[in-house]
């Protein structure tokens, strides 16, 4: 969710061209210009990769000082979006949940719908797929498609991402049957929708359709002056589609370009990029890149991306005949995937994980009582 979701995004990059007030639903009244402009400045900085520490402070100040109403809603949503762009989903979650509680207590449907869509995107970044799905479904049930208007792309995208990552193919496909206005594709909500649809197409092995959506995202972002990986990492998404087609060189070129664009402190996006880059390299070179990706993603709150890195690392070790390492890594991947509710990732490491479980219990029944006590003590670090 972003500020002025039904306006031309180019306005966000031009300080001399203030965006119009957003139309978030029939109950939203006139927005307050100073708050709109403050939120617009934050969102423009986030989308163009210019959000610095003072921007994060400004986002927190907006959220601390704003009393939720029709005028402050766009600004607080922009502030939460800025926190997400700066890889602070933990802080974004605190504010999104608190504001949703306030909207629920005060019984304003439009606020509840918008904040539930926001919570859904935050929960996806935290790797909490069941919560993301629940928020997105409630957001879509509170307001009709007509009530949502152009911003309906946000809750649909959140629901599509959550159900796709959870392996709920039929529910994900149903998202694409929901009607959306054509004007949506000229807004940031359209980007979210296209990115989520591309992920779905990858999950059902339609790489050409996925690539078309990711490239469409790239074209729009370039035209709007917001082509930044933190906004939407379309290059690594497109690279994964190329890998499915067997076009490793094209995939590697996109990932290399994305790595060049990243600021030094962006550990999450660097970890995601290295994970995909590893898949373009010969098998022997993959573990080193994937270990680095894991180290970077461990510093992020994104459990889902960390689980994906562990899955790829387990597969690399297994194919290299390093079965013990593969089993240990599979255990970590399986545990994270279970926490996230990501069934496809669990299934991806089930063979190695199952072997690890069998190895771990092999021979226990043959131990004497004294040997068993010693084994338990040793396992607990004594």
N, C-alpha and C positions, 0 to 999 in steps of 0.2 A: 504494500500500500504506500502511496506517495502523495505528495501535495499536488493539488490541481490535476487529478488523475485524468480528467477529460479535456485538458488543455494541450496545446502543442508543446512538446518538451523543449523545443528550442528556446522558449521564453525563459526557461530555468537557467540557461547559460548566459543570458544577456541581462545584466543588472539594470539596464535602461528600459527593459521591457517586462514590467511586472506581470505575473500570471493572473488570470481572472480567478474569482472565487470558485472553489470546487463545487460540483453538484454531487453530493454524496447520497441524496435521497430526498423525498418530499418534505421531511420535517426539518431540514436544515435551513436556517435563516441566513441573513446577511452576515458574512464573515468580517472580522475586524482587520482593517488594512495593516496596522503595525505588526500584529501577530502573524498575519499571512506573509508579510515581507521577511520577518525574522525566520520563519520556517522555510520560506523559499530560498533564502540565502544558505541555510544549513543544507537543504536538500541539493542545491546546485553544487555546493562544495563536495558533498558526498558523491554525487553522480559524476563529477569531473575529476575525481581523485585528488582534490585539494583540501580535504578535511584534515585539519591538524588538531593538536591537543586542545587549543583554545576553542575549536569547534565542538569537541566533545564536552568541554566545560559548558559551552553555550547550550548544547542539547540538554544536559542535566539541569541547567538553570531554567530552561523552558518547562521541563517536566516538573520541577520542584515548585515553580511559581504559578503555574496555570491551574485555574479552577475549570474543570471540564464543562464546556458549554459549546453551542454551535460555532462560536467564533474561534475558540481555542482548539477545537478538534483537529483541523488540518495541521496546525502547528505542532501539536503533540505527536501526531502520526509521523510528521516529517522528522521530528527529533528522534523517535524510535527507529525510523529507517536509517538515520545517520549513525546511530549506535550499532545497528546491524552492519552497515557498510564499513565501519571501523573495527569489525570483528569483536564487538562487545555484546554478544547475544545474552550473556548473563544479566547485564544491566538492563538491556532491552526487555528481558522477560520480567524483571521486577516491576518495571513501570507499566508494561502492557497489562499484566495481571492486576495490578493495583487499580489502574484506570478502568479495566473491565468490571471489577468489583463495584466501583463507584457508579458506572453506567447502569449496572444491574440493579443496584440499590435504588437508584433514582428512576428506574423504569422507562428509559428512553430507548425505543427499539433501534433507531438509526445508529446511535452511539454504540449500542451493544453489538450490532452487526459489523460495523467497521472495526471495532476493537477485537472482536472474535477473529475476523480475517487477519488482523495484525498479529494476534496471539498465535494463529495457525502458522504463519511464516516464521515467527520466532521459535516455535517448538520444532519446526523442521530443522532449523539451524542448530538446535540443541540435540537433535537426533531422537526426539520423542514423537514417533510417528502416530501412535494411537491418540495422543492429546491433540496433535495437529489435525488429524482427521475429524475428531469430535468438534473442535472449534470451527473448522471450515464448514462442516455440515450444518452446525447451528447458525452460522453466519448466513448461509444460503436459505435457511428455513425462516429466519426472522424477517428478511426483506424479500419481496418478489423480484424477479428479473427487471421489471419496470421500475421498481423502487431503487434497485442498485444502479441501473443505467450503465454507463461506460465502465465504472470501477468494478463491475461484476467479474472482470478478468482476475482480480486479486484472489477472492475466495475460491474460484474454480481452479486457478493455478495451484493454490495451496492444497486443495483436495486431490488434485491430479498428482502432484508430487508425492503426497503422503501415501496414497493408495498404490501408486506405482512402486515406490520403494518398499512397501509392505508386501508386495507380490499379489495384490488384490486386483487381478487383471480385469475382471468384469466390472468392478466398481470404478476402476480407472477409465475404462472405455465409456462408461455411462457419463462421465464428466464431459467427454467430447460431444455428446449429444445435447448438451445444454445450449440453448440459443444465446449468442453473444452479438452485440451490435457491431457493425462493420467499423464504426468510428473508433472502437476500442483499440484497433491495431495501430492507430496513430498516437498512442499514449504509452506511458511506462507500464500500465496494466496489460497492454498488448504484448509487451516484451516478456512479462512474467508468464503469460499464457503460452506464447510460442516456445519459450524455454522449457516449460513443463510438458508441453505436447511433444517436443523433441525427445525429452527423457522417456516418455511413454513409448514413442516409436522405437527407440533403442531397445526397450525392454521386451518388445514383441518382435524383435529382429527385422525392423524395417529401416535399415540405416540410411537409405536414400531419402526417405521422407524426413527422417530425423535431421539429416544434413541440411536439407532445404530450410527447415525451421531455424536451425542454428545460424545458418548464413543470413537468413532474413533478419534475425536479431542483430547480427553484425552490421548489416547494411543500415538498419534504422539507427543504431547507436552511433555509427560514424556520421550519418547525416545530421543527427541531433547534437553532436559534439560531446557525447557521454560514453565513448568507447573505452571503458575501464573494466578490468576483470572483476573488481569488487562489486560493480553494478550487476554484471552478468558475465560469467566466464565462458562466453560462447566459443572461444577457440579450443579450449580443452574438451568441451562438449562435442564440437565438430570433429576434433581429432579422434574421439572414440568412435564416431560414425565411420571415419576413414579407415580406422583399424579393422572394423567389421568387414569392410570391403577389401581388405588386404592391401591398402594403399598406405604403407608405413611412412614413406617419405613425405607425403602430404601432411600426415598427422604430426610428424616430427617438426616440420616447418611451423605449423600453427602453435605447437607448445613452446618451441624456442622463442617465437615472437611474444607469446604471453609472458614468459619468464623475463624477457627484456623490459617489459612494461611495468613489472611489479616494483613497488617501493621496497627498500631494504627491510622494513619492519613487518611486511605482510607475510607472516609465517604460515597462516592457514592456506592462502592461495598458492604460496610457493610449494607447500606440501602436496596440494591437489595436483599442481602442474607436474611435479616430479613423479608422482604416481603414474600419471598418464604417459609422461616421457619414457618411463621405464618400459612400458609396453611396446615402444617403438625400437627398443634396443635389442641386441642379441641376448639370449637367455643368460649367459654368464655375467653380463653387465647389470642385470636387473636387481639382484638383491641389494647391492650397494645403494642404488638410487631409492629403492623402496624402504630401506632402513632409514635413510635420511628423511624421506617423506613421513614415515611413522614418527620420528623424533620431532619434526616440525608440527605435525597434527596433534601430538600429545599435549602441546602447549595451547592448543585451541580447545574451545568447548564443543567442537563439532564431532560428536561420537560416531555419526554415520560415516563421515569421510575417513575417520580413523579406522573404522571397521573395514571399509573398502580397501584401504592400504594394507591392512593385515591379511585380508583375503588374497590379494595379489602376491604378497610376500610369501604366504604359505604355499601357493601354487608354484611359485618360482623355485623355492627350496625343494618341493616334491619332485618337480621335473628334473632337477639337478641331482636327484638321488639322495638328498640330504633329509631323510625322512624324519629323523628326530627333531630337527629344527622346524620342519614343516608341521609336525604335530603340535609342538609348543605354540607356534604362531597361530595355527588353526584354533587352538583352545581360546586364545585371546580374541580372535575374530568372531568365533561362535558366541562367546560371552557378550561382547559388545553388540553384535547383531541381535541377540535375544533381548538385551536391554532396550534397544531401539525399536523392536518390533519389525525388523527387516528380515522377513522369512527367506527371500532369495539369497541373501548373503549367508544365512545359516546353512541353507542347502548347498551352497557353493563349496563349503569346507566340510560338509558332513562326512565324506569318506576319510579324510585325514583326522578329523575330530573323533570319529568313531574308533579309529585305530588307536588314537591316543588314550581314549577311555579304557579300551581293552588292555593296552599295555600297562596302564596305571594300576589296574586291579589284578593283573596276572600274578599268580603265585601267592596271593594273600592267604588263601585257605590252607596252604602248606606250612605256614608259620606256626611255631609253638606259641603258647600264651605269652611267654617271656619275650620272644622275638617280636611278637605283635606289639607289645607295650613299648619296646625300644623303637620300633618303626614309627609308631605314633608320635613319640617324643621327638624323634629326628625330623619328622615331617613338620612339626610345630616349632622347629628351630632350636631345640635343646641339644 
